Structures are given as C-alpha cells and as structure tokens.
Amino acid sequence: MINTVVKSTTLVINCTTGSAVSLVINFGQQYGEDFGKISVVRKVPVMRDGDFILTESVAILKYLAEKFGTSDSDHWYPADLQNRARVNEYLSWQHAAMRAHGSKVFWFRAIVPIITGSDVPKEKMDSAMEDLTLSLKVFEEKFLDDRPFIIGEKISLADLVAIVEIMQPVGTGLDLFENRPTLGAWRDRVKMELGEALFDEAHKTIMDVASLPQTFENNGMLEFLKPKIQKMFN
Ligand SMILES: N[C@@H](CCC(=O)N[C@@H](CS)C(=O)NCC(=O)O)C(=O)O
C-alpha cells in the first residue's frame, strides 16, 4: 500500500513497503548550493531513489505508483487501459489549467505582495481569477461530472494532483468551495479517503500562508525569486 500526497511545496510519501524512496524538501532550499548539484531546474519536488534522480511531480507520482503499486493500490494509477487514460487525461490538462491558474492566484495574493511590497494590479488579479473560475468549471463539469472521483468510484493520482492545486488559492483565504457543492463534496471524499491527518499535513504550509511574512524575513534565498516576479509584471 502506498499513500502519497503532493503538497504544493513538498512531497510527502508514506510507504508501508519500508522503501528507501523518500524525499521532503522545503520550499526555498532549492536555491541553495547543495540542491543545484541534485537538479539544475531548482524546482521542488525532486525524488531520489538510490542513484536515480527524478524531477516533475507528475512523473514522480507515476514512478512511485508503478514501483510500489499492488492489487490493493491499483486505483492510484490503474492498470486498466481506459482508467489509466482518464488519469493521464487529467494530468495532461491540469498543467496549463488548474495548476497554472491555482498557483497564479496563490502567488498574486500571498507571495507577490510580500516580495514587491505592493498589491498585484487589479486588472491582472481579475484576469487570474477569471482563469481560475473557468478551470474550476471545467473540473466540475468535465472531470467530475456526477462521479465521486475523477476516474469513477475510486480515488486516483488525478484527484491528489487536483486537490493540492485547488487548496493553493484556498490557503490565501478564498473559499472556492462556497457555492460549488460538487467541488465541496468531492473535497470531503478526498479528505476521507486520505484520512484527515494526512490531508491536513499535506496542506499545512498552504493553510498557514498568513504567517509567511515572518518566514520571509532575512530569507536571502528568496532573493532568487525577485527577478522572476519583476519579469512577470513587465
Ligand atoms: N512542473 C513542476 C513544477 C514545479 C514547481 O513549479 N515547483 C515550485 C514550487 S510548487 C517551485 O519550486 N518554484 C520555484 C521556482 O519556480 O523558482 C512539477 O510539477 O514538479
């Protein structure tokens, strides 16, 4: 049985197989010298399994599911052709939709004001919110429809990747579940499947985002982000 949850900033992996595969890197550490030797991409998460290093959260999740999958845990990344294709369909779509839009709203509301000292211009914020609203509509109407989970009766990697992106704007104080009963009921089912403790652990950093200003003080590593942010608003 593998129980894996991707946090927005870290990858939390609980493997009852007792495997050596495990990695938790806190956001910010990727700008340090040591991390540069592991991955020049300097993004988290990165997984190391022996000498094998793998970047990209989706690739890491599939690797773990394939390495540790058992008949009991097949639902995470199903062997069945069409169920697997449904998981892949969501994972392909989300990169440029839910992931891009959820994290943009998170950055605009929680990070950019701290780094630049001013709010994101209203028209940019409104446009980011419109994109997120559209992604949520597609998610509810196409990817959930009237199913309990994305592939049907069982939770899969697609639901895990979806929930962590949706929780990013939620962490900034936006209640995306209000007036979206389909989304809220799905979130409750995901929480129940994972267990409340693991769900809360995975989203702790995001839900504590209001404490970030203190964290950022004297954090030289975040200087790396400034040029990126400035480019975003040029
Ligand atoms: N496509 C990558 C995206 C990884 C990513 O953007 N990670 C963020 C944290 S959630 C990061 O490390 N950002 C730092 C940066 O872009 O400099 C994945 O899914 O793993």
The ligand as a MOL file (V3000), in Angstrom:
LIG
                    3D

  0  0  0     0  0            999 V3000
M  V30 BEGIN CTAB
M  V30 COUNTS 20 19 0 0 0
M  V30 BEGIN ATOM
M  V30 1 N 6.1610 21.1860 -13.2820 0
M  V30 2 C 6.8010 21.1350 -11.9960 0
M  V30 3 C 6.5610 22.4390 -11.2910 0
M  V30 4 C 7.3690 22.5180 -10.0140 0
M  V30 5 C 7.2600 23.8960 -9.3900 0
M  V30 6 O 6.8830 24.8790 -10.0410 0
M  V30 7 N 7.6050 23.9570 -8.1160 0
M  V30 8 C 7.5490 25.2220 -7.4280 0
M  V30 9 C 7.0280 25.0260 -6.0240 0
M  V30 10 S 5.3860 24.4780 -6.0620 0
M  V30 11 C 8.9450 25.7850 -7.3290 0
M  V30 12 O 9.8600 25.0670 -6.9620 0
M  V30 13 N 9.0630 27.0570 -7.6590 0
M  V30 14 C 10.2910 27.7620 -7.5280 0
M  V30 15 C 10.7010 28.4500 -8.7760 0
M  V30 16 O 9.9860 28.3950 -9.7940 0
M  V30 17 O 11.7860 29.0720 -8.7450 0
M  V30 18 C 6.2630 19.9620 -11.1570 0
M  V30 19 O 5.0830 19.6360 -11.3130 0
M  V30 20 O 7.0060 19.3790 -10.3570 0
M  V30 END ATOM
M  V30 BEGIN BOND
M  V30 1 1 1 2
M  V30 2 1 2 3
M  V30 3 1 2 18
M  V30 4 1 3 4
M  V30 5 1 4 5
M  V30 6 2 5 6
M  V30 7 1 5 7
M  V30 8 1 7 8
M  V30 9 1 8 9
M  V30 10 1 8 11
M  V30 11 1 9 10
M  V30 12 2 11 12
M  V30 13 1 11 13
M  V30 14 1 13 14
M  V30 15 1 14 15
M  V30 16 2 15 16
M  V30 17 1 15 17
M  V30 18 2 18 19
M  V30 19 1 18 20
M  V30 END BOND
M  V30 END CTAB
M  END
